[in-house]
């Protein structure tokens, strides 16, 4: 349970939603069991007890009209942003906020406990500038470049994120490998600072925006989520969409069975 006794801060959630995804154009509007994907994300995130307000940061009027149809709050941003971080920074620049939560627009099964897990240490410790989540994965995902791996130091700060297998089991096969779950929490001033920095070499090579923070010498706290694996499924392809639809229909079946 969140403890904000330390100090009262305003926490804003933003879902960056770009229409022109390179692998799956228009995926934010893809239909899942009768609702666009972005609506699933928004309705789930809105249940968070942590967030004072929730917005979708968009770059396309088609997305705007769909979100407004289901009563979501929209902020129109420029189309040129290279990452969700940059889009969110534009969205919150003139907004009153202390902490900003970047909620991925392609995770329709997101569990609000994930938001709470990532925000709590920021409330507890004003020194922490940015936090995110990880979960342990099985061997069949070790070599999948779509599954981003993370290694941390003994205080749970990120050492590196990669699409490659890290750590590499040179002698010992019995290793624990963690996937990075892409939900980010930033202090607003820190978010604005990193968004103004040029893209880093490693960020470009791996195509991972969080590497910019490490390259510039800043720290990211990485916590292990206790939430079930399905909550972090990202929809990157039409095949992923089918997987999510199957899970949702099973969940509906369970609910009807009660």
C-alpha positions as a Markdown table, in Angstrom:
| # | Residue | x | y | z |
|---|---|---|---|---|
| 1 | Unk | 0.0 | 0.0 | 0.0 |
| 2 | Unk | 1.3 | 3.4 | -0.9 |
| 3 | Unk | 2.6 | 5.6 | 1.9 |
| 4 | Unk | 2.8 | 9.2 | 0.9 |
| 5 | Unk | 3.2 | 10.5 | 4.4 |
| 6 | Unk | 6.7 | 11.6 | 3.6 |
| 7 | Unk | 5.5 | 14.4 | 1.5 |
| 8 | Unk | 2.4 | 15.1 | -0.6 |
| 9 | Unk | 3.3 | 15.0 | -4.3 |
| 10 | Unk | 1.2 | 15.3 | -7.4 |
| 11 | Unk | 1.5 | 12.1 | -9.5 |
| 12 | Unk | 0.5 | 12.2 | -13.2 |
| 13 | Unk | 0.2 | 9.2 | -15.4 |
| 14 | Unk | 0.8 | 9.6 | -19.2 |
| 15 | Unk | 0.3 | 7.0 | -21.9 |
| 16 | Unk | 2.3 | 7.8 | -25.0 |
| 17 | Unk | 0.3 | 6.6 | -28.0 |
| 18 | Unk | 1.9 | 6.9 | -31.5 |
| 19 | Unk | -0.3 | 5.9 | -34.5 |
| 20 | Unk | 2.6 | 5.1 | -36.8 |
| 21 | Unk | 4.2 | 2.1 | -35.1 |
| 22 | Unk | 6.9 | 0.7 | -37.4 |
| 23 | Unk | 6.0 | -3.0 | -36.8 |
| 24 | Unk | 2.2 | -2.6 | -36.5 |
| 25 | Unk | 0.7 | 0.7 | -37.7 |
| 26 | Unk | -2.3 | 1.9 | -35.9 |
| 27 | Unk | -1.9 | -0.8 | -33.2 |
| 28 | Unk | -3.1 | 1.6 | -30.4 |
| 29 | Unk | -6.6 | 1.5 | -32.1 |
| 30 | Unk | -6.5 | -2.3 | -32.8 |
| 31 | Unk | -9.7 | -3.9 | -31.6 |
| 32 | Unk | -9.5 | -6.3 | -28.6 |
| 33 | Unk | -12.8 | -7.8 | -27.6 |
| 34 | Unk | -14.8 | -4.8 | -28.9 |
| 35 | Unk | -12.6 | -2.0 | -27.5 |
| 36 | Unk | -9.5 | -0.3 | -29.0 |
| 37 | Unk | -6.2 | -1.3 | -27.3 |
| 38 | Unk | -5.6 | 2.1 | -25.9 |
| 39 | Unk | -9.0 | 2.0 | -24.1 |
| 40 | Unk | -8.0 | -1.2 | -22.2 |
| 41 | Unk | -4.7 | 0.5 | -21.1 |
| 42 | Unk | -6.5 | 3.7 | -20.0 |
| 43 | Unk | -9.3 | 2.0 | -18.1 |
| 44 | Unk | -6.9 | -0.3 | -16.2 |
| 45 | Unk | -4.4 | 2.5 | -15.4 |
| 46 | Unk | -7.2 | 4.7 | -14.2 |
| 47 | Unk | -7.9 | 2.2 | -11.4 |
| 48 | Unk | -4.5 | 3.1 | -9.8 |
| 49 | Unk | -4.8 | 4.6 | -6.4 |
| 50 | Unk | -1.5 | 6.3 | -7.0 |
| 51 | Unk | -2.3 | 8.6 | -9.9 |
| 52 | Unk | -3.9 | 12.0 | -9.4 |
| 53 | Unk | -4.6 | 12.3 | -13.1 |
| 54 | Unk | -4.2 | 10.3 | -16.3 |
| 55 | Unk | -3.7 | 11.5 | -19.9 |
| 56 | Unk | -2.9 | 10.0 | -23.3 |
| 57 | Unk | -0.2 | 11.8 | -25.2 |
| 58 | Unk | -0.9 | 11.4 | -28.9 |
| 59 | Unk | 0.1 | 12.6 | -32.4 |
| 60 | Unk | -2.9 | 11.7 | -34.6 |
| 61 | Unk | -6.5 | 13.0 | -34.7 |
| 62 | Unk | -7.8 | 9.5 | -35.4 |
| 63 | Unk | -6.5 | 8.4 | -32.0 |
| 64 | Unk | -7.8 | 11.6 | -30.3 |
| 65 | Unk | -11.4 | 11.0 | -31.5 |
| 66 | Unk | -11.4 | 7.4 | -30.3 |
| 67 | Unk | -10.1 | 8.3 | -26.9 |
| 68 | Unk | -12.6 | 11.1 | -26.4 |
| 69 | Unk | -15.4 | 8.7 | -27.4 |
| 70 | Unk | -14.7 | 6.7 | -24.2 |
| 71 | Unk | -14.1 | 9.7 | -22.0 |
| 72 | Unk | -10.3 | 9.7 | -21.9 |
| 73 | Unk | -8.2 | 12.8 | -21.5 |
| 74 | Unk | -5.9 | 13.7 | -24.5 |
| 75 | Unk | -2.9 | 15.8 | -25.0 |
| 76 | Unk | -1.9 | 16.4 | -28.6 |
| 77 | Unk | 1.9 | 16.4 | -29.1 |
| 78 | Unk | 4.3 | 16.8 | -32.1 |
| 79 | Unk | 4.7 | 13.9 | -34.5 |
| 80 | Unk | 8.5 | 14.1 | -34.6 |
| 81 | Unk | 9.3 | 12.5 | -31.2 |
| 82 | Unk | 11.8 | 9.6 | -31.4 |
| 83 | Unk | 10.7 | 8.0 | -28.1 |
| 84 | Unk | 7.8 | 7.8 | -25.6 |
| 85 | Unk | 9.9 | 9.7 | -23.1 |
| 86 | Unk | 10.3 | 12.7 | -25.4 |
| 87 | Unk | 6.5 | 12.7 | -26.1 |
| 88 | Unk | 5.6 | 12.6 | -22.4 |
| 89 | Unk | 8.1 | 15.4 | -21.6 |
| 90 | Unk | 6.3 | 17.6 | -24.1 |
| 91 | Unk | 2.9 | 16.6 | -22.6 |
| 92 | Unk | 3.8 | 17.4 | -19.0 |
| 93 | Unk | 6.1 | 20.4 | -19.5 |
| 94 | Unk | 3.5 | 23.0 | -18.5 |
| 95 | Unk | 1.5 | 20.8 | -16.2 |
| 96 | Unk | 1.7 | 20.8 | -12.4 |
| 97 | Unk | 3.3 | 17.5 | -11.5 |
| 98 | Unk | 6.0 | 16.2 | -9.2 |
| 99 | Unk | 6.2 | 12.6 | -10.4 |
| 100 | Unk | 5.3 | 11.4 | -13.9 |
| 101 | Unk | 4.5 | 7.8 | -14.7 |
| 102 | Unk | 5.1 | 6.6 | -18.3 |
| 103 | Unk | 2.5 | 3.8 | -19.0 |
| 104 | Unk | 3.1 | 1.9 | -22.2 |
| 105 | Unk | 0.2 | 2.2 | -24.6 |
| 106 | Unk | 0.7 | -1.4 | -25.9 |
| 107 | Unk | 0.2 | -3.2 | -22.6 |
| 108 | Unk | -3.6 | -3.8 | -22.5 |
| 109 | Unk | -3.4 | -6.1 | -19.5 |
| 110 | Unk | -1.4 | -3.8 | -17.2 |
| 111 | Unk | -2.1 | -4.3 | -13.5 |
| 112 | Unk | -2.3 | -1.1 | -11.4 |
| 113 | Unk | -0.1 | -2.8 | -8.7 |
| 114 | Unk | 2.8 | -2.4 | -11.2 |
| 115 | Unk | 2.3 | 1.4 | -11.1 |
| 116 | Unk | 2.2 | 1.4 | -7.3 |
| 117 | Unk | 5.3 | -0.8 | -7.1 |
| 118 | Unk | 7.3 | 1.5 | -9.3 |
| 119 | Unk | 6.1 | 4.8 | -7.7 |
| 120 | Unk | 6.5 | 3.8 | -4.0 |
| 121 | Unk | 10.3 | 4.1 | -3.8 |
| 122 | Unk | 10.1 | 7.6 | -5.4 |
| 123 | Unk | 7.7 | 8.6 | -2.6 |
| 124 | Unk | 9.9 | 7.1 | 0.1 |
| 125 | Unk | 13.2 | 8.4 | -1.2 |
| 126 | Unk | 13.4 | 11.9 | -2.8 |
| 127 | Unk | 16.9 | 11.1 | -4.0 |
| 128 | Unk | 15.7 | 8.6 | -6.5 |
| 129 | Unk | 15.2 | 10.3 | -9.9 |
| 130 | Unk | 13.8 | 7.4 | -12.0 |
| 131 | Unk | 12.4 | 3.9 | -11.4 |
| 132 | Unk | 11.2 | 0.9 | -13.5 |
| 133 | Unk | 10.4 | -2.8 | -13.1 |
| 134 | Unk | 11.8 | -6.2 | -14.0 |
| 135 | Unk | 10.6 | -9.9 | -13.9 |
| 136 | Unk | 12.5 | -13.2 | -14.1 |
| 137 | Unk | 12.2 | -15.0 | -17.4 |
| 138 | Unk | 12.6 | -18.6 | -18.7 |
| 139 | Unk | 15.2 | -20.0 | -21.0 |
| 140 | Unk | 13.0 | -19.9 | -24.1 |
| 141 | Unk | 13.1 | -16.1 | -24.0 |
| 142 | Unk | 16.9 | -15.7 | -23.4 |
| 143 | Unk | 17.7 | -15.2 | -27.1 |
| 144 | Unk | 14.6 | -13.2 | -28.1 |
| 145 | Unk | 15.7 | -9.6 | -29.0 |
| 146 | Unk | 12.1 | -8.5 | -28.4 |
| 147 | Unk | 12.6 | -9.3 | -24.7 |
| 148 | Unk | 14.8 | -6.6 | -23.2 |
| 149 | Unk | 17.1 | -7.8 | -20.5 |
| 150 | Unk | 18.4 | -5.9 | -17.5 |
| 151 | Unk | 21.2 | -6.4 | -15.0 |
| 152 | Unk | 21.4 | -4.5 | -11.7 |
| 153 | Unk | 23.9 | -3.7 | -9.0 |
| 154 | Unk | 23.5 | -4.9 | -5.4 |
| 155 | Unk | 21.4 | -1.8 | -4.6 |
| 156 | Unk | 19.0 | -2.6 | -7.5 |
| 157 | Unk | 20.2 | 0.2 | -9.8 |
| 158 | Unk | 20.5 | -0.7 | -13.4 |
| 159 | Unk | 23.9 | -1.5 | -14.8 |
| 160 | Unk | 22.7 | -2.1 | -18.4 |
| 161 | Unk | 19.7 | -2.9 | -20.5 |
| 162 | Unk | 20.1 | -5.0 | -23.7 |
| 163 | Unk | 18.3 | -7.0 | -26.3 |
| 164 | Unk | 21.1 | -9.6 | -26.0 |
| 165 | Unk | 21.4 | -12.1 | -23.2 |
| 166 | Unk | 22.9 | -10.5 | -20.1 |
| 167 | Unk | 24.5 | -11.8 | -18.0 |
| 168 | Unk | 26.0 | -14.3 | -20.4 |
| 169 | Unk | 26.5 | -17.8 | -18.8 |
| 170 | Unk | 30.1 | -18.4 | -19.7 |
| 171 | Unk | 30.5 | -21.3 | -17.2 |
| 172 | Unk | 27.3 | -21.7 | -15.4 |
| 173 | Unk | 24.0 | -22.5 | -17.1 |
| 174 | Unk | 22.0 | -22.0 | -13.9 |
| 175 | Unk | 21.5 | -18.2 | -14.2 |
| 176 | Unk | 18.7 | -15.8 | -13.4 |
| 177 | Unk | 17.8 | -13.6 | -16.3 |
| 178 | Unk | 15.4 | -10.6 | -15.9 |
| 179 | Unk | 13.2 | -9.0 | -18.5 |
| 180 | Unk | 12.8 | -5.2 | -18.2 |
| 181 | Unk | 9.1 | -4.3 | -17.9 |
| 182 | Unk | 8.8 | -1.0 | -19.6 |
| 183 | Unk | 6.9 | 1.1 | -17.1 |
| 184 | Unk | 8.9 | 4.2 | -16.1 |
| 185 | Unk | 8.5 | 6.6 | -13.2 |
| 186 | Unk | 10.4 | 10.0 | -13.2 |
| 187 | Unk | 10.6 | 13.1 | -11.2 |
| 188 | Unk | 9.2 | 15.7 | -13.6 |
| 189 | Unk | 12.3 | 17.9 | -13.6 |
| 190 | Unk | 14.5 | 14.9 | -14.3 |
| 191 | Unk | 12.3 | 13.8 | -17.2 |
| 192 | Unk | 12.5 | 17.3 | -18.8 |
| 193 | Unk | 16.3 | 17.3 | -18.4 |
| 194 | Unk | 16.8 | 13.9 | -20.1 |
| 195 | Unk | 14.4 | 14.7 | -22.9 |
| 196 | Unk | 16.5 | 17.7 | -23.8 |
| 197 | Unk | 19.6 | 15.6 | -24.1 |
| 198 | Unk | 20.7 | 14.2 | -27.5 |
| 199 | Unk | 20.1 | 10.5 | -28.2 |
| 200 | Unk | 23.0 | 8.4 | -26.9 |
| 201 | Unk | 25.2 | 6.0 | -29.0 |
| 202 | Unk | 24.0 | 2.9 | -27.1 |
| 203 | Unk | 20.4 | 4.2 | -27.1 |
| 204 | Unk | 20.5 | 4.3 | -30.9 |
| 205 | Unk | 22.4 | 1.0 | -31.4 |
| 206 | Unk | 20.1 | -1.1 | -29.1 |
| 207 | Unk | 17.0 | 1.1 | -29.8 |
| 208 | Unk | 16.3 | 1.4 | -26.1 |
| 209 | Unk | 15.5 | 4.9 | -24.8 |
| 210 | Unk | 16.4 | 4.1 | -21.2 |
| 211 | Unk | 20.0 | 3.7 | -22.1 |
| 212 | Unk | 20.3 | 7.5 | -22.6 |
| 213 | Unk | 19.9 | 7.9 | -18.8 |
| 214 | Unk | 22.7 | 5.4 | -18.0 |
| 215 | Unk | 25.0 | 6.8 | -20.8 |
| 216 | Unk | 24.7 | 10.3 | -19.2 |
| 217 | Unk | 25.7 | 8.9 | -15.8 |
| 218 | Unk | 22.3 | 8.9 | -14.0 |
| 219 | Unk | 20.8 | 6.0 | -12.1 |
| 220 | Unk | 17.6 | 4.0 | -12.6 |
| 221 | Unk | 16.1 | 1.9 | -9.8 |
| 222 | Unk | 14.8 | -1.4 | -11.0 |
| 223 | Unk | 12.4 | -3.3 | -8.8 |
| 224 | Unk | 11.2 | -6.9 | -9.3 |
| 225 | Unk | 7.4 | -6.9 | -9.9 |
| 226 | Unk | 5.2 | -9.3 | -8.0 |
| 227 | Unk | 2.5 | -9.0 | -10.6 |
| 228 | Unk | 1.6 | -12.0 | -12.9 |
| 229 | Unk | 3.6 | -12.3 | -16.1 |
| 230 | Unk | 0.6 | -11.7 | -18.4 |
| 231 | Unk | 0.1 | -8.1 | -17.1 |
| 232 | Unk | 3.3 | -7.0 | -18.9 |
| 233 | Unk | 2.6 | -8.5 | -22.3 |
| 234 | Unk | 3.3 | -5.9 | -25.0 |
| 235 | Unk | 1.5 | -6.0 | -28.3 |
| 236 | Unk | 4.1 | -5.5 | -31.0 |
| 237 | Unk | 2.6 | -7.6 | -33.8 |
| 238 | Unk | -0.9 | -8.9 | -34.9 |
| 239 | Unk | 0.2 | -12.3 | -33.3 |
| 240 | Unk | 0.6 | -10.6 | -29.9 |
| 241 | Unk | -2.9 | -9.2 | -30.3 |
| 242 | Unk | -4.3 | -12.7 | -30.7 |
| 243 | Unk | -2.5 | -13.8 | -27.5 |
| 244 | Unk | -4.0 | -10.9 | -25.6 |
| 245 | Unk | -7.5 | -11.6 | -26.9 |
| 246 | Unk | -7.2 | -15.2 | -25.8 |
| 247 | Unk | -6.2 | -14.2 | -22.3 |
| 248 | Unk | -9.0 | -11.6 | -22.1 |
| 249 | Unk | -11.7 | -14.1 | -23.3 |
| 250 | Unk | -10.4 | -16.6 | -20.7 |
| 251 | Unk | -10.7 | -13.9 | -18.0 |
| 252 | Unk | -14.2 | -13.1 | -19.1 |
| 253 | Unk | -15.0 | -16.8 | -18.9 |
| 254 | Unk | -13.7 | -17.0 | -15.3 |
| 255 | Unk | -15.8 | -13.9 | -14.4 |
| 256 | Unk | -18.9 | -15.4 | -15.9 |
| 257 | Unk | -18.3 | -18.6 | -14.0 |
| 258 | Unk | -18.6 | -16.9 | -10.6 |
